[in-house]
């Protein structure tokens, strides 16, 4: 298993960000998309993509937020040439409705089918925070050809969404968490035992959970982009 320690993070972040990539315009609200889930529910998201080919990334938000919470990461991904799909989970944002975590896991796979069908999308990766992190891990295990997942503050069991089988599945995953965050501090070491060398760890100090890490650590977007670009 490999751990990315904050003190040496710049050695990892610098090379890929130095690429000569033409920045894309700031994301707008004019990219709304929708699909119909297998149970008939209409799901909503935002799709951002520059011209040309690139990797596709699905962003899965945490509880009590919506797809707009990914603002700190969308533009860095676009600048690096990714095609980005941020979605509203059931019960949140424009998707609204009842929370249904079992069905939400199926939604992730159906969103990946939509993204794969878009022009220029070469592959699929997932990024999630907290509950979205669990969905990202399980989604990558279920999606054919998923290159990897970034899980920010994941757990072994959030509201019945269990990740032990997913981390044993063998796909690459970057786990990001704070060393005193209530659930990840206990669960991530167990995930490492299950996932072995397939998991990389980006560890911060403190108690901050999920998207709060972006507010405290300016290096986080670049670290995630670099990791995704290297898969």
C-alpha positions as CSV (number, residue, x, y, z in Angstrom):
1,X,0.0,0.0,0.0
2,X,1.2,3.5,-0.7
3,X,0.7,6.7,1.3
4,X,1.0,10.2,0.0
5,X,2.4,12.3,2.9
6,X,1.6,16.0,2.8
7,X,5.2,17.0,3.3
8,X,6.2,15.5,0.0
9,X,3.1,16.1,-1.9
10,X,4.6,18.8,-4.1
11,X,6.9,16.2,-5.6
12,X,3.8,14.4,-6.9
13,X,1.7,17.4,-7.9
14,X,4.2,19.4,-10.0
15,X,4.8,17.3,-13.1
16,X,1.4,16.9,-14.6
17,X,0.1,20.4,-13.8
18,X,3.0,21.8,-15.8
19,X,1.5,20.5,-19.0
20,X,0.7,23.1,-21.6
21,X,-3.1,22.9,-21.4
22,X,-5.3,25.7,-22.8
23,X,-7.7,26.8,-20.0
24,X,-11.3,26.4,-20.7
25,X,-13.9,29.2,-19.9
26,X,-15.4,29.2,-16.3
27,X,-18.2,26.7,-16.0
28,X,-21.7,28.1,-16.3
29,X,-25.2,26.9,-15.5
30,X,-26.1,26.4,-19.2
31,X,-24.9,22.7,-19.3
32,X,-27.8,21.0,-17.5
33,X,-28.5,17.5,-18.5
34,X,-31.0,14.8,-17.4
35,X,-31.5,11.1,-17.7
36,X,-34.3,8.7,-16.8
37,X,-33.2,6.1,-14.2
38,X,-34.2,2.5,-14.4
39,X,-37.1,3.1,-12.0
40,X,-38.4,6.1,-14.0
41,X,-36.9,8.8,-11.8
42,X,-35.5,11.8,-13.6
43,X,-31.9,12.6,-12.6
44,X,-30.2,15.9,-13.1
45,X,-26.6,16.9,-13.6
46,X,-24.2,19.4,-15.2
47,X,-21.8,18.5,-18.0
48,X,-18.7,20.5,-18.7
49,X,-16.4,19.7,-21.6
50,X,-14.0,21.4,-23.9
51,X,-13.6,20.3,-27.5
52,X,-11.5,17.2,-28.3
53,X,-11.0,13.9,-26.6
54,X,-10.5,13.4,-22.9
55,X,-11.2,11.4,-19.8
56,X,-14.7,11.6,-18.3
57,X,-15.1,12.2,-14.6
58,X,-18.3,11.8,-12.6
59,X,-18.6,13.9,-9.4
60,X,-20.8,12.6,-6.6
61,X,-21.5,15.1,-3.8
62,X,-21.8,14.5,-0.1
63,X,-25.0,14.8,2.1
64,X,-26.8,18.1,2.5
65,X,-25.2,19.6,-0.6
66,X,-25.7,19.3,-4.4
67,X,-23.7,19.3,-7.6
68,X,-22.7,22.9,-7.2
69,X,-20.5,22.0,-4.3
70,X,-17.8,20.7,-6.7
71,X,-16.9,24.2,-7.8
72,X,-13.4,24.0,-6.3
73,X,-12.6,20.9,-8.5
74,X,-14.5,21.5,-11.8
75,X,-12.3,24.2,-13.3
76,X,-9.0,22.4,-12.4
77,X,-10.3,19.3,-14.1
78,X,-11.4,21.3,-17.2
79,X,-8.0,23.0,-17.4
80,X,-6.4,19.5,-17.4
81,X,-8.6,18.4,-20.3
82,X,-11.2,16.3,-18.5
83,X,-14.9,16.1,-19.4
84,X,-16.8,16.6,-16.2
85,X,-20.2,15.4,-15.1
86,X,-21.5,16.6,-11.7
87,X,-24.8,15.1,-10.7
88,X,-27.5,15.7,-8.1
89,X,-28.1,12.6,-6.0
90,X,-31.6,11.5,-5.1
91,X,-33.1,13.7,-2.5
92,X,-30.8,16.6,-3.4
93,X,-30.5,19.5,-5.8
94,X,-32.8,19.5,-8.8
95,X,-33.2,15.7,-8.7
96,X,-35.0,16.0,-5.4
97,X,-37.4,13.2,-4.4
98,X,-36.9,10.5,-1.8
99,X,-33.4,9.4,-0.7
100,X,-32.8,5.9,-1.9
101,X,-29.2,4.8,-1.5
102,X,-29.7,1.4,-3.0
103,X,-31.1,3.0,-6.2
104,X,-28.5,5.7,-6.1
105,X,-25.8,3.1,-6.6
106,X,-27.6,2.0,-9.8
107,X,-27.9,5.7,-10.8
108,X,-24.1,6.0,-10.8
109,X,-23.8,3.2,-13.3
110,X,-26.5,4.7,-15.5
111,X,-24.8,8.1,-15.4
112,X,-21.6,6.4,-16.6
113,X,-23.5,4.9,-19.5
114,X,-24.6,8.4,-20.5
115,X,-21.1,9.9,-20.1
116,X,-19.5,7.1,-22.2
117,X,-21.9,8.0,-25.0
118,X,-20.8,11.6,-25.2
119,X,-18.4,12.7,-28.0
120,X,-14.8,12.6,-27.1
121,X,-15.1,10.7,-23.8
122,X,-12.3,8.2,-23.8
123,X,-12.8,6.6,-20.3
124,X,-14.5,6.9,-17.0
125,X,-13.3,7.8,-13.5
126,X,-15.3,8.8,-10.4
127,X,-14.8,11.3,-7.5
128,X,-17.0,11.4,-4.5
129,X,-17.1,13.0,-1.0
130,X,-18.4,11.3,2.2
131,X,-21.5,9.4,1.1
132,X,-20.5,10.3,-2.5
133,X,-17.2,8.7,-1.8
134,X,-18.8,5.4,-1.0
135,X,-20.9,5.7,-4.1
136,X,-17.8,6.4,-6.1
137,X,-16.0,3.3,-4.8
138,X,-19.0,1.0,-5.4
139,X,-19.7,2.6,-8.8
140,X,-16.1,2.1,-10.0
141,X,-16.4,-1.6,-9.0
142,X,-19.6,-1.9,-11.0
143,X,-18.7,0.1,-14.1
144,X,-17.0,-1.8,-16.9
145,X,-13.7,-0.2,-17.7
146,X,-13.6,2.3,-14.8
147,X,-10.0,3.5,-14.5
148,X,-10.2,4.5,-10.8
149,X,-11.9,6.4,-8.1
150,X,-11.1,9.2,-5.7
151,X,-12.9,8.8,-2.3
152,X,-12.8,11.9,0.0
153,X,-13.6,10.9,3.6
154,X,-15.1,7.5,2.8
155,X,-16.4,4.9,5.3
156,X,-17.0,1.2,5.4
157,X,-20.7,1.7,5.9
158,X,-22.6,4.9,5.3
159,X,-26.4,4.4,5.6
160,X,-26.1,0.9,4.3
161,X,-23.8,1.7,1.4
162,X,-20.9,-0.7,2.3
163,X,-17.5,-0.4,0.5
164,X,-15.5,-3.5,1.6
165,X,-16.2,-5.5,-1.5
166,X,-15.4,-2.5,-3.7
167,X,-12.0,-1.8,-2.2
168,X,-11.2,-5.5,-2.7
169,X,-12.1,-5.3,-6.4
170,X,-8.6,-4.3,-7.5
171,X,-9.2,-1.0,-9.3
172,X,-6.9,2.0,-8.3
173,X,-8.3,4.3,-5.7
174,X,-7.1,7.5,-4.0
175,X,-8.4,7.8,-0.4
176,X,-8.3,11.4,1.0
177,X,-9.1,12.0,4.6
178,X,-8.1,13.8,7.9
179,X,-6.4,11.7,10.5
180,X,-8.9,12.6,13.3
181,X,-12.1,12.6,11.2
182,X,-14.6,10.4,13.1
183,X,-15.3,7.5,10.7
184,X,-12.5,7.6,8.2
185,X,-9.8,7.5,10.9
186,X,-11.1,4.0,11.9
187,X,-12.3,2.8,8.5
188,X,-9.5,3.8,6.1
189,X,-6.8,1.6,7.8
190,X,-9.2,-1.3,7.4
191,X,-9.8,-0.4,3.8
192,X,-6.0,-0.4,3.3
193,X,-5.9,-3.9,4.6
194,X,-8.6,-5.0,2.1
195,X,-7.3,-3.0,-0.9
196,X,-3.5,-3.4,-0.4
197,X,-1.4,-1.7,-3.1
198,X,-4.5,-0.7,-5.2
199,X,-5.1,2.1,-2.7
200,X,-3.2,5.3,-2.3
201,X,-3.7,7.5,0.7
202,X,-3.6,11.3,0.9
203,X,-3.6,12.1,4.6
204,X,-4.2,15.5,6.2
205,X,-4.1,16.4,9.9
206,X,-7.2,17.5,11.7
207,X,-10.9,16.6,12.0
208,X,-12.2,18.1,8.8
209,X,-14.6,16.0,6.8
210,X,-15.4,15.8,3.1
211,X,-15.6,19.0,1.0
212,X,-14.3,21.1,4.0
213,X,-10.8,19.8,3.1
214,X,-10.9,21.9,-0.1
215,X,-11.3,25.1,2.0
216,X,-8.3,24.2,4.2
217,X,-5.9,22.8,1.6
218,X,-5.2,24.6,-1.6
219,X,-3.1,21.7,-2.9
220,X,-6.0,19.2,-2.9
221,X,-7.6,20.0,-6.3
222,X,-4.2,19.7,-8.0
223,X,-3.4,16.4,-6.2
224,X,-6.7,14.9,-7.3
225,X,-6.3,16.1,-10.9
226,X,-2.7,14.7,-11.0
227,X,-3.8,11.3,-9.7
228,X,-6.7,11.0,-12.1
229,X,-4.5,12.1,-15.0
230,X,-2.0,9.4,-14.2
231,X,-4.5,6.5,-14.5
